[in-house]
């Protein structure tokens, strides 16, 4: 049976012994960037607000974090979702919104973002990929670890 970071693709038990997903799962890897990446430490300077946003979204729309790396201006993560509720875009939208409302204003906001009533914190799009097998998973777990060593 294939594994993901030591967890079964079909079944996983949390640290407290409660099963999370009992059926086939959807494993997705992400890279999400802040809008202004040059010398921006927004995520690590506001790490507590980011954690609160994650906790809130996980409570409303459950998912399992398999791996996660938060860097000053972007983050990488691997989530496990139920196939019946695999809307990772909704979760990211919620997370970005909660985080954005929790931190002070002051970032540069373009005219197009002003017209859409958006903050200038996040890039609008993010990169996502569905993990296909253990080798695929290993590549995406190793990548952020190698990237943090370059810092």
C-alpha positions as CSV (number, residue, x, y, z in Angstrom):
1,X,0.0,0.0,0.0
2,X,1.5,3.4,-0.9
3,X,2.3,5.8,1.9
4,X,2.6,9.5,2.2
5,X,5.1,10.6,4.8
6,X,4.4,7.4,6.7
7,X,0.6,7.7,6.5
8,X,-1.5,5.4,4.4
9,X,-3.2,6.7,1.4
10,X,-6.5,5.1,2.5
11,X,-6.4,5.7,6.2
12,X,-4.6,7.9,8.8
13,X,-4.8,8.2,12.5
14,X,-4.1,11.5,14.2
15,X,-1.7,11.7,17.2
16,X,-4.7,11.4,19.6
17,X,-5.8,8.1,17.9
18,X,-8.8,9.6,16.1
19,X,-9.1,8.5,12.4
20,X,-9.0,11.4,10.0
21,X,-10.1,10.0,6.6
22,X,-11.3,6.5,6.2
23,X,-11.6,6.6,2.4
24,X,-9.3,7.4,-0.5
25,X,-7.7,10.7,-0.1
26,X,-6.6,13.6,-2.3
27,X,-3.0,14.7,-1.7
28,X,-2.1,18.2,-3.0
29,X,1.2,20.1,-2.8
30,X,1.2,23.9,-2.9
31,X,3.4,26.9,-3.3
32,X,1.8,30.2,-2.3
33,X,3.6,33.6,-2.6
34,X,3.2,37.0,-1.1
35,X,2.6,39.7,-3.7
36,X,5.8,41.7,-3.1
37,X,8.5,39.1,-2.6
38,X,11.7,41.3,-2.6
39,X,13.0,41.4,0.9
40,X,9.6,40.7,2.4
41,X,9.4,38.9,5.8
42,X,5.6,39.3,6.1
43,X,4.8,35.6,6.8
44,X,7.4,35.0,9.5
45,X,6.8,38.4,11.1
46,X,3.1,37.6,11.4
47,X,3.5,33.8,12.0
48,X,1.0,33.8,14.9
49,X,-1.7,35.3,12.7
50,X,-0.9,32.8,10.0
51,X,-1.2,30.0,12.5
52,X,-4.6,31.3,13.7
53,X,-5.8,31.5,10.2
54,X,-4.8,27.9,9.5
55,X,-6.5,26.7,12.7
56,X,-9.7,28.4,11.8
57,X,-9.8,27.1,8.2
58,X,-8.9,23.5,9.4
59,X,-11.8,23.7,11.9
60,X,-14.3,24.9,9.3
61,X,-13.0,22.8,6.3
62,X,-10.9,19.9,7.7
63,X,-7.7,18.9,6.0
64,X,-4.6,17.2,7.2
65,X,-1.2,18.9,6.9
66,X,1.4,16.3,5.8
67,X,4.3,18.7,5.4
68,X,4.7,22.5,5.6
69,X,7.5,25.0,5.3
70,X,6.9,28.8,5.9
71,X,9.6,31.0,4.5
72,X,9.7,34.8,4.7
73,X,7.9,35.5,1.4
74,X,6.2,32.2,0.4
75,X,5.2,28.8,1.7
76,X,5.1,25.2,0.6
77,X,2.7,22.6,1.9
78,X,1.3,19.2,1.3
79,X,-2.3,18.7,2.4
80,X,-4.5,15.6,2.4
81,X,-8.2,16.2,1.6
82,X,-11.2,14.0,1.3
83,X,-12.1,13.5,-2.4
84,X,-15.7,14.4,-1.5
85,X,-14.4,17.8,-0.2
86,X,-11.2,18.4,-2.1
87,X,-11.8,22.2,-2.7
88,X,-8.3,23.4,-1.8
89,X,-8.9,26.7,-3.6
90,X,-11.7,27.6,-1.2
91,X,-9.5,26.7,1.8
92,X,-6.7,29.0,0.4
93,X,-9.2,31.8,-0.2
94,X,-10.4,31.5,3.4
95,X,-6.9,31.4,4.7
96,X,-5.6,34.3,2.7
97,X,-8.7,36.4,3.7
98,X,-8.5,35.6,7.4
99,X,-4.7,36.4,7.5
100,X,-5.1,39.6,5.5
101,X,-7.8,40.9,7.8
102,X,-5.8,40.1,10.9
103,X,-2.6,42.1,10.0
104,X,-2.0,45.8,9.7
105,X,-2.5,47.6,6.5
106,X,0.4,49.4,4.8
107,X,1.3,47.4,1.8
108,X,1.3,48.8,-1.7
109,X,-2.0,48.2,-3.4
110,X,-2.3,48.5,-7.2
111,X,-5.2,50.2,-8.8
112,X,-6.6,46.9,-10.1
113,X,-6.6,45.5,-6.5
114,X,-8.2,48.7,-5.2
115,X,-11.0,48.3,-7.8
116,X,-11.6,44.7,-6.6
117,X,-11.3,45.7,-2.9
118,X,-8.3,43.5,-2.5
119,X,-5.3,43.9,-0.2
120,X,-1.8,43.8,-1.8
121,X,-0.6,40.9,0.4
122,X,-0.9,37.7,-1.7
123,X,-0.3,36.8,-5.3
124,X,-3.7,36.1,-6.8
125,X,-2.7,32.7,-8.1
126,X,-0.8,29.8,-6.5
127,X,0.8,26.7,-7.8
128,X,-0.8,23.3,-6.9
129,X,-0.2,19.7,-8.0
130,X,-2.0,16.5,-7.1
131,X,0.5,13.9,-5.8
132,X,0.4,10.7,-7.8
133,X,2.5,8.3,-5.8
134,X,5.2,8.0,-3.2
135,X,8.1,9.0,-5.5
136,X,6.1,12.1,-6.5
137,X,5.5,12.8,-2.8
138,X,9.2,12.4,-1.9
139,X,10.2,14.9,-4.6
140,X,7.8,17.5,-3.2
141,X,8.8,16.9,0.5
142,X,12.5,17.2,-0.4
143,X,12.2,20.4,-2.4
144,X,11.3,22.8,0.4
145,X,13.9,21.2,2.7
146,X,16.6,21.8,0.1
147,X,15.3,25.4,-0.4
148,X,15.5,26.2,3.3
149,X,19.1,25.0,3.4
150,X,20.0,27.7,0.7
151,X,18.8,30.5,3.0
